[in-house]
Amino acid sequence: MLRSLSCARLLSGMITCLAVSGLMSQSFVRADLVPENVAVVVNGDSEVSRRIADEYVRLRDIPPQNVISVSKLSNTEKITVDEFRDAVLRPVLKTIEERGLKDQIDVIAYSAEIPTAIEIQKDAGDRKLPQVLTPVASINGLTFLYQAVLEKDIRYLDLNINQYARRVVNSSQDTPWTPEELQKYGVAAQAMQNAVQAARNAEASERKGTEEKARGERKSLKVEIPADVLATFEALAQSHPGSSELQYNFACLLAISGDSDRSMTALQAAVKNGWTDHRHTARDEDLRSLRERDDFKALIEQMKSAAFEMQPAVGFDASKGWAPDGTVVAGESAPRYLLSVVLACTTGRGTSEAEAILNLKTSAGADSTQPKGTVYFERNGDVRSTTREWGFTNAAKKLQSLGVNALVEDGVLPKDRSDVAGAVIGIADFDWPKSNSRILPGAIVEHLTSFGGVMTKGAGQTPLTEFLKHGAAGSSGTVTEPYAIQGKFPNPFIHVFYAEGCTLAEAFYQSVTGPYQLLIVGDPLANPWRKPFEIEVPEQFETNETTGRMRITAAGKAGQKLRPQSWQVYVDGILVYSINGETLQCELDPANFSAQQKPAVFSGNKERSIVIVAHAADKAQTIARVRRSLK
């Protein structure tokens, strides 16, 4: 079956990046998230939304100017993409800029009773979308891909668009795609799907009225592929030999057109460059003509036993661009993103307000606790499980190397387990209490299914909020039918990134390549595996009463294995200074601050808040944060 990643590029163009200038121009990349990096968005017309936001701000010590109110929304469950842009996204981004926060906000956290589903058909216009690109997006996905959304560039539907996502480490890297190549690929992929569907319809019509042969006796489907489609795939395969997805789709095309030898060569190239989904490959109807070949059988066995690595976890920074290889790049041409999580859903199939607040409290209390539990990968024959099974074994091995217990087991839910520190589940409906298992504080537990993120009352299948009701710090699900496409869901390595010390928000977005439909609910700052790390900061800073200049110093606590590698200084919640190095020594001068910062930072004798953040030089993401007050 043609992998749908390619179809998403059918109507794509290159992102036109918005100018996101910073308050400072130092060559500095943040690692991990702190409260000052989170903007909390509240529905100003909802007391529930306000109360949940207030509690989260208190729990996480988020600066008051990071709270942004929106109002007059037409609905609290689903709105149009135009209303999302005009009533939510643009006002939020404008407020962040006006308050001098745009250089420090990495996360948009939406409180309850803000629409979670967005109708995007208007952006597509009269262009017909591939079946798998259903025209409903999540508020999180569209916020993360805010640049393309503001430009009405439906490349935000691309299921490989997230360049912050970590990918399988390949023996070779794909070369950049031009807009023309993306367009040609999408058109050719759609034509291929149309030809396959037409052939299958004709086959079904021929069989009508006769007894259908047993599945194992069916002949391979032979499809007449237009010459221009074949030529396009051949040209792209030569230009992009490192693209495992393209090589796999080319193998499918060649197989259904009757060229088994060339199909096998393309499939081997796909595996060489990172294709890992052995179960999908073995069952793919497009590759039926290869199944009896010895080299195909050997390749499947090779894929089953192959050990592979994902790119290492990396801290997020919204002020920087991200390259196709997942690295940070300078300049305005590379796409930028904004992490986004919904704090709670309390309408429809959501939790109660009390459950939501308890969940946030429990999550905050789990930070740096190094849970002594197990991450479970549930394996069964359901497509909702098999879609992600390719990564179970390697993710579990990586977790074990980090000192986190992990288990790949056959089943639907962990049964009679009191130590669920995380779980990857694939099933339409479940009853968690009947599992007799306990979710530990701070855990990410989610399942792949069609309507897990649909909060409308009466929708089918078990919603993601069921995990939250039973103690998970975060969960996710798509807001409409996703067609069990891996790119729309977190891959199993979400738990590896989390165990390496990333926050919940970072772990989610590093594990999903096409997030436009994914609703993520929970605490974006949850970080149970963050390593303890301390810094020494004077109780009082030297301050010139006349000029307001302050001499700030700090260092890592003596005797610790971890050492600081970079620093940030926030004054009244505003980022005013950042530098790399093991120690912090700086003098803050009001003359160097922008007009936006001056009123907040130096306003007579009011109490000022000084927050110093240190990031440790460690493979895992590790921070220390100390607050001081000055009269």
C-alpha positions in Angstrom: 0.0 0.0 0.0 1.3 3.4 -0.9 2.5 5.2 2.2 0.3 8.2 2.6 3.1 10.5 3.7 3.7 11.3 0.1 0.1 12.1 -0.7 0.2 14.9 1.9 2.6 16.8 -0.3 0.2 16.9 -3.2 -0.9 20.5 -2.6 2.2 21.6 -0.7 4.4 24.6 -1.1 7.4 25.8 0.8 6.7 27.6 4.1 7.0 31.3 4.0 8.6 32.0 7.4 7.3 34.8 9.5 9.9 37.2 10.9 10.4 36.2 14.6 13.1 38.5 15.8 14.5 38.1 19.3 15.1 40.6 22.1 18.7 39.4 22.0 21.0 38.1 19.3 23.4 35.9 21.1 24.2 32.5 19.6 22.3 30.6 22.3 20.0 27.6 22.2 17.9 26.8 25.2 17.6 23.2 26.4 14.5 22.1 28.2 11.6 24.3 29.3 10.9 26.5 32.3 7.8 28.3 33.4 8.8 31.5 31.7 8.7 29.7 28.4 5.0 28.8 28.7 2.1 31.1 27.6 -1.2 30.0 29.1 -4.3 30.9 27.0 -7.6 31.2 28.7 -11.2 31.5 27.4 -12.1 34.8 29.0 -15.8 33.8 28.8 -15.4 30.7 30.9 -14.9 30.5 34.7 -13.8 26.9 34.4 -11.1 27.9 31.9 -9.9 30.6 34.2 -9.9 28.5 37.4 -7.9 25.7 35.7 -5.4 28.2 34.2 -5.0 30.0 37.6 -4.3 26.7 39.3 -1.7 25.8 36.7 0.0 29.2 36.9 0.2 28.8 40.6 1.5 25.2 40.5 4.2 26.0 37.9 5.1 29.6 39.0 4.3 31.0 35.6 4.7 34.8 35.3 1.3 36.6 35.2 2.1 38.4 32.0 2.3 34.9 30.3 -1.5 34.5 30.8 -3.4 35.5 27.7 -7.2 35.7 27.4 -9.3 35.1 24.2 -13.0 35.6 24.1 -16.2 35.5 22.0 -15.5 32.1 20.5 -18.5 30.7 18.6 -18.0 27.2 20.1 -15.9 25.4 22.7 -15.4 22.2 20.8 -15.0 22.9 17.0 -14.5 26.1 15.0 -13.4 27.0 11.5 -9.8 27.6 10.5 -10.6 31.3 9.8 -12.0 31.7 13.3 -9.0 30.0 14.8 -6.7 32.4 13.0 -8.7 35.5 13.8 -10.0 34.8 17.3 -7.2 32.7 18.8 -3.8 32.4 16.9 -3.3 36.0 15.8 -4.4 37.6 19.1 -2.2 35.2 21.1 0.9 35.9 18.9 0.2 39.6 18.9 -0.1 39.7 22.7 3.2 37.7 23.1 5.0 40.3 20.9 3.4 43.3 22.6 4.4 42.0 26.0 8.1 41.5 25.0 7.8 37.7 25.3 8.4 36.5 21.8 12.1 35.6 22.4 11.2 33.3 25.3 7.8 31.6 24.6 8.2 28.0 23.5 4.8 26.5 24.5 1.2 27.6 24.1 -0.8 25.9 26.8 -4.5 26.1 26.2 -6.8 26.0 29.2 -10.1 24.2 29.2 -13.2 25.2 27.1 -11.2 26.4 24.1 -12.1 24.6 20.8 -9.9 21.6 20.2 -11.0 20.7 16.7 -10.6 23.0 13.7 -12.3 22.6 10.3 -9.6 23.4 7.6 -11.5 22.6 4.3 -11.6 26.3 3.5 -7.8 26.5 3.3 -7.9 23.6 0.8 -10.4 25.4 -1.3 -11.7 23.4 -4.3 -8.6 21.2 -4.3 -9.5 17.6 -3.5 -7.5 16.2 -0.6 -6.3 12.6 -0.5 -8.7 10.4 1.6 -6.2 10.0 4.4 -5.9 13.8 4.9 -9.2 14.3 6.6 -10.0 18.1 6.8 -10.2 18.5 10.6 -7.1 19.5 12.5 -6.4 19.9 16.2 -5.7 23.2 18.0 -2.3 21.8 19.1 -1.3 20.8 15.6 -2.2 24.1 14.0 -0.5 26.1 16.8 2.7 24.1 16.4 2.6 24.7 12.6 1.6 28.4 13.1 3.7 29.8 10.3 2.0 27.7 7.5 -1.4 28.2 9.1 -1.0 32.0 9.1 0.0 31.8 5.4 -3.0 29.5 4.6 -0.4 27.1 3.2 -1.9 23.7 3.5 1.5 22.1 3.6 0.6 22.0 7.3 -1.2 18.7 6.3 2.1 17.2 5.3 2.8 14.1 7.4 6.5 14.6 7.3 6.5 18.4 8.0 7.8 18.4 11.6 11.6 18.9 11.3 11.9 19.0 15.1 10.8 15.3 15.2 13.5 12.8 15.8 13.9 10.2 13.0 15.6 6.9 12.5 19.4 7.4 12.0 19.9 6.5 8.4 23.1 5.5 6.6 22.5 8.4 4.3 20.4 11.6 4.5 17.8 12.6 2.0 18.6 15.7 0.0 16.3 18.8 0.2 13.2 18.7 -1.9 12.2 21.6 -4.2 8.6 22.9 -4.3 8.4 21.5 -7.9 9.5 18.1 -6.8 7.0 18.0 -4.0 4.2 18.9 -6.4 5.3 16.3 -8.9 5.5 13.6 -6.2 2.1 14.4 -4.8 0.4 14.3 -8.3 2.2 11.1 -9.2 1.3 9.4 -5.9 -2.3 10.4 -6.3 -2.4 9.0 -9.8 -0.9 5.8 -8.6 -3.5 5.4 -5.9 -6.3 6.1 -8.5 -4.9 3.5 -10.8 -4.7 0.9 -8.0 -8.2 1.7 -6.9 -9.6 1.4 -10.4 -7.9 -2.0 -10.9 -9.3 -3.3 -7.6 -12.8 -2.1 -8.5 -12.5 -3.9 -11.9 -11.3 -7.1 -10.1 -14.2 -6.9 -7.7 -16.7 -6.5 -10.5 -15.3 -9.5 -12.3 -15.7 -11.7 -9.2 -19.3 -10.5 -8.6 -21.7 -13.4 -8.6 -19.0 -16.1 -8.2 -17.5 -17.5 -5.1 -14.5 -15.5 -4.1 -11.3 -17.5 -3.9 -9.5 -17.9 -0.6 -7.3 -15.0 0.3 -4.1 -17.1 -0.1 -5.1 -18.1 -3.6 -5.6 -14.6 -4.9 -3.3 -13.5 -7.7 -1.2 -10.4 -7.4 -3.0 -7.3 -8.7 -1.5 -6.1 -12.0 -2.0 -2.4 -12.5 -1.5 -0.3 -15.6 0.6 2.6 -14.4 0.7 5.7 -16.7 4.1 6.2 -18.3 4.4 9.7 -17.0 3.8 8.5 -13.4 6.5 5.9 -13.7 8.9 8.4 -15.2 8.2 10.8 -12.3 9.0 8.2 -9.7 12.1 7.1 -11.5 13.4 10.6 -11.7 12.7 11.4 -8.0 14.2 8.1 -6.9 17.4 9.0 -8.6 17.4 12.5 -7.1 16.5 11.3 -3.6 18.1 8.0 -3.0 18.2 8.6 0.7 14.4 8.9 1.1 13.2 5.6 2.6 9.6 6.7 2.1 10.1 7.5 -1.6 12.0 4.3 -2.2 9.3 2.2 -0.5 6.6 3.8 -2.6 8.7 3.3 -5.7 9.0 -0.4 -4.8 5.2 -0.6 -4.5 4.7 1.0 -7.8 7.2 -1.3 -9.6 5.6 -4.4 -8.0 2.1 -3.6 -9.0 3.3 -2.8 -12.6 4.9 -6.2 -12.8 8.6 -5.3 -12.5 9.5 -7.5 -9.5 13.3 -7.4 -9.8 13.4 -3.6 -9.8 10.8 -3.5 -7.0 13.0 -5.6 -4.9 16.0 -3.3 -5.5 14.0 -0.3 -4.5 12.7 -2.0 -1.4 16.2 -3.0 -0.3 17.2 0.7 -0.8 14.3 1.8 1.4 15.4 -0.6 4.2 19.1 0.5 3.8 18.0 4.1 4.4 15.8 3.6 7.4 12.6 1.8 6.5 11.8 -0.4 9.5 8.1 -1.4 9.4 8.5 -5.1 8.7 4.9 -6.0 9.6 3.4 -3.5 7.1 5.9 -4.6 4.4 5.1 -8.3 4.9 1.4 -7.6 4.6 1.3 -5.0 1.9 -1.0 -6.0 -0.9 1.1 -4.0 -3.4 4.1 -6.2 -2.7 2.2 -9.5 -3.0 4.2 -10.5 -6.1 7.4 -10.5 -4.0 6.2 -12.6 -1.1 7.5 -16.0 -2.4 10.9 -14.6 -3.3 13.8 -15.8 -1.1 15.4 -12.3 -1.0 12.1 -10.8 0.1 11.7 -13.3 2.9 15.3 -12.7 3.9 14.8 -8.9 3.9 11.7 -9.3 6.2 13.8 -11.3 8.7 16.6 -8.7 8.5 14.1 -6.0 9.3 12.6 -7.9 12.2 16.0 -8.4 13.9 17.6 -5.0 12.9 18.7 -2.8 15.7 18.4 0.9 14.9 18.8 4.2 16.7 16.7 7.3 16.7 18.3 10.7 16.5 19.1 11.8 20.1 16.6 14.0 22.0 17.1 17.7 21.9 15.7 20.6 23.8 13.2 22.8 22.0 13.7 26.5 21.1 10.9 28.3 19.3 13.2 31.3 18.4 15.3 29.1 16.2 14.7 27.3 12.9 14.9 23.6 12.3 16.6 21.9 9.4 15.4 18.7 7.7 18.0 16.7 9.6 16.6 17.9 12.9 19.4 20.4 13.8 19.0 24.0 14.8 19.8 26.5 12.0 20.3 30.3 12.0 18.4 32.6 9.7 14.8 33.2 8.8 14.4 30.6 6.1 14.1 27.5 8.2 10.6 26.7 9.7 9.9 27.6 13.4 7.4 26.0 15.6 5.5 26.5 18.9 4.9 23.5 21.1 1.3 23.3 22.1 -0.7 21.3 24.7 -4.2 21.5 26.1 -4.2 21.6 29.9 -7.6 20.0 30.2 -10.8 19.1 28.3 -13.9 19.5 30.5 -16.7 19.5 28.0 -18.2 16.6 26.2 -16.1 13.5 26.9 -13.6 15.3 29.0 -12.8 15.2 32.7 -14.4 17.2 35.4 -12.8 20.4 36.6 -11.8 18.7 39.9 -10.2 15.8 38.0 -8.3 18.2 35.7 -6.9 20.2 38.6 -5.9 17.1 40.6 -4.2 15.7 37.5 -2.1 18.9 37.1 -1.2 18.8 40.8 -0.1 15.2 40.6 1.9 15.8 37.5 3.8 18.8 38.9 4.6 16.8 42.0 6.2 14.0 40.0 9.0 16.1 38.5 12.5 14.6 39.1 11.1 11.6 41.0 12.8 9.1 38.6 9.8 6.7 38.6 10.6 3.1 39.6 8.0 1.7 37.2 7.8 0.1 33.8 6.9 1.4 30.4 4.6 -1.1 28.6 4.3 -1.6 24.9 1.1 -3.5 24.2 1.3 -5.8 21.1 -1.8 -7.3 19.5 -3.1 -8.0 16.0 -5.2 -4.8 15.8 -4.0 -2.3 13.2 -4.0 0.3 16.0 -1.2 -1.7 17.6 0.6 -3.0 14.5 1.0 0.5 13.1 3.6 1.2 15.8 5.0 -2.2 16.5 8.0 -1.6 14.3 9.5 0.5 17.1 8.6 -1.5 20.2 11.6 -3.7 20.6 14.2 -1.0 19.9 12.5 1.6 22.1 12.3 -0.9 25.0 16.0 -1.7 24.6 16.9 2.0 24.6 14.8 2.6 27.7 16.5 -0.3 29.5 19.9 1.2 28.6 18.8 4.4 30.4 17.9 2.4 33.5 14.1 2.5 32.9 12.3 -0.8 32.9 10.4 -1.5 29.7 8.4 -4.5 28.6 6.9 -5.5 25.2 4.0 -7.8 25.9 1.1 -9.3 24.1 -2.2 -7.8 25.2 -4.5 -4.8 25.1 -3.7 -3.1 28.5 -1.1 -3.8 31.2 -2.9 -6.4 33.4 -2.6 -6.4 37.2 0.4 -3.9 37.1 0.9 -1.4 39.9 3.9 0.3 38.2 2.7 1.8 34.8 5.3 4.6 34.2 4.1 4.8 30.6 2.3 2.8 27.9 1.8 2.6 24.2 -1.6 1.1 23.5 -3.5 0.3 20.3 -7.2 -0.5 20.7 -10.5 1.2 19.9 -12.2 0.6 23.3 -10.9 -0.2 26.7 -11.9 -0.3 30.3 -8.9 0.8 32.4 -10.4 -0.1 35.9 -10.8 -3.7 34.7 -7.1 -3.9 33.9 -6.5 -3.7 37.7 -3.4 -1.6 36.9 -2.1 1.7 38.4 -0.7 4.6 36.4 2.2 6.3 38.2 2.3 10.1 38.5 4.0 11.8 35.6 3.3 9.0 33.1 2.5 9.4 29.4 -0.2 6.8 28.4 -1.9 7.0 25.1 -3.6 4.8 22.4 -3.8 4.9 18.7 -7.4 4.9 17.6 -9.8 6.8 15.3 -11.6 9.0 17.8 -9.5 9.2 20.9 -9.2 13.0 20.5 -12.8 13.6 19.6 -14.3 15.3 22.7 -17.9 15.6 21.4 -20.3 13.8 23.6 -21.5 10.5 22.1 -18.5 10.0 19.8 -17.4 6.4 19.5 -14.4 4.6 21.0 -12.7 5.4 24.3 -11.4 9.0 24.5 -7.8 9.9 25.6 -9.3 11.6 28.7 -9.9 8.1 30.2 -6.1 7.8 30.8 -6.1 11.2 32.5 -8.9 10.3 34.8 -6.8 7.4 36.1 -3.6 9.4 36.7 -1.7 9.9 33.4 0.2 13.3 33.2 -0.5 13.4 29.5 -2.3 11.6 26.6 -3.2 12.2 23.0 -5.5 11.2 20.2 -6.6 12.5 16.8 -9.6 14.8 16.4 -11.1 12.9 13.5 -10.5 9.6 11.5 -6.7 9.3 11.0 -6.7 6.1 9.0 -4.1 4.5 11.4 -1.2 6.5 9.9 1.9 6.4 12.0 3.0 9.9 11.2 -0.1 11.3 12.9 0.7 9.6 16.2 3.6 9.5 18.6 6.0 6.7 17.8 7.2 4.4 20.6 10.3 6.5 21.2 8.2 9.2 22.9 9.1 7.3 26.1 12.8 7.3 25.3 12.8 11.1 24.9 10.8 11.5 28.1 13.2 9.2 30.0 16.1 11.2 28.7 14.8 14.2 30.6 12.7 16.0 28.1 9.4 17.6 29.2 6.1 16.1 28.2 5.6 18.7 25.4 9.1 18.1 23.9 8.7 14.3 24.1 5.4 14.4 22.2 6.6 16.6 19.3 9.9 14.8 18.9 7.9 11.6 18.2 5.3 12.7 15.7 6.2 13.8 12.2 2.8 15.0 11.0 1.0 16.5 14.0 -1.8 18.5 12.3 -4.6 16.2 13.8 -3.1 15.3 17.2 -4.7 16.6 20.3 -2.3 16.5 23.3 -3.8 17.0 26.7 -1.9 17.3 30.0 0.9 19.2 31.6 3.5 20.4 29.0 6.2 20.9 31.8 5.8 17.4 33.3 9.3 16.0 33.7 9.5 12.9 36.0 12.9 11.9 34.7 14.7 15.2 35.0 18.0 14.7 36.9 18.5 16.7 40.1 20.8 19.6 39.6 21.5 22.6 41.8 23.0 26.0 41.5 24.3 28.5 44.1 22.9 32.0 43.9 23.5 34.8 46.4 20.6 35.7 48.6 21.1 39.3 47.6 22.5 41.0 44.5 24.6 44.2 44.5 22.3 46.9 43.3 22.9 50.5 42.4 19.9 52.4 43.8 20.3 55.3 41.4 20.7 53.5 38.1 19.0 50.2 39.0 22.0 48.2 37.8 22.3 44.8 39.3 25.3 42.5 39.5 24.2 38.9 39.0 26.4 35.9 39.8 25.7 32.2 40.0 27.6 28.9 39.7 26.9 25.2 39.9 26.8 23.7 43.4 30.2 22.2 44.3 30.5 18.4 44.3 27.9 17.7 41.6 28.7 15.6 38.6 26.6 17.8 36.4 28.0 21.2 35.5 26.2 24.2 34.0 26.6 24.9 30.3 24.3 27.9 29.8 22.4 30.5 31.7 19.3 32.6 31.4 18.2 35.5 33.6 14.6 36.6 33.8 13.5 39.9 35.5 9.8 40.1 36.3 9.3 37.2 34.0 11.1 38.8 31.0 14.2 37.2 29.5 16.9 39.8 29.7 20.1 37.9 29.5 21.5 34.6 28.2 25.0 33.2 27.9 26.9 30.0 27.6 29.5 28.9 30.2 29.9 27.2 33.5 29.4 30.3 35.6 27.2 33.4 35.4 28.5 36.9 35.9 26.7 39.8 34.5 25.5 43.4 35.2 22.0 44.2 34.2 21.7 47.8 32.9 18.2 49.2 32.2 19.7 51.3 29.4 20.2 48.0 27.4 16.6 46.9 27.6 13.9 47.6 25.1 11.1 50.1 25.7 8.8 47.1 26.2 10.9 45.7 29.1 11.7 48.9 31.0 8.2 49.4 32.6 8.2 45.8 33.9 11.8 45.7 35.0 12.5 49.0 36.5 9.4 50.7 38.0 10.4 52.5 41.1 10.5 50.6 44.4 8.1 47.8 43.5 9.3 44.3 44.3 11.1 42.7 41.4 11.4 39.1 40.7 14.8 37.7 39.5 14.8 34.1 38.1 18.1 32.5 37.2 18.0 29.3 35.1 21.0 27.0 34.4 21.1 24.3 31.8 23.4 21.4 32.6 26.0 19.9 30.3 24.4 16.5 30.1 22.9 14.2 27.5 19.6 14.4 29.2 17.8 17.8 29.4 18.5 19.1 32.9 17.8 22.5 34.4 18.0 24.3 37.7 15.8 27.4 38.5 16.2 29.8 41.4 14.0 32.8 42.2 15.1 35.9 44.1 13.2 39.0 45.0 14.5 42.6 45.4 12.8 45.5 47.0 
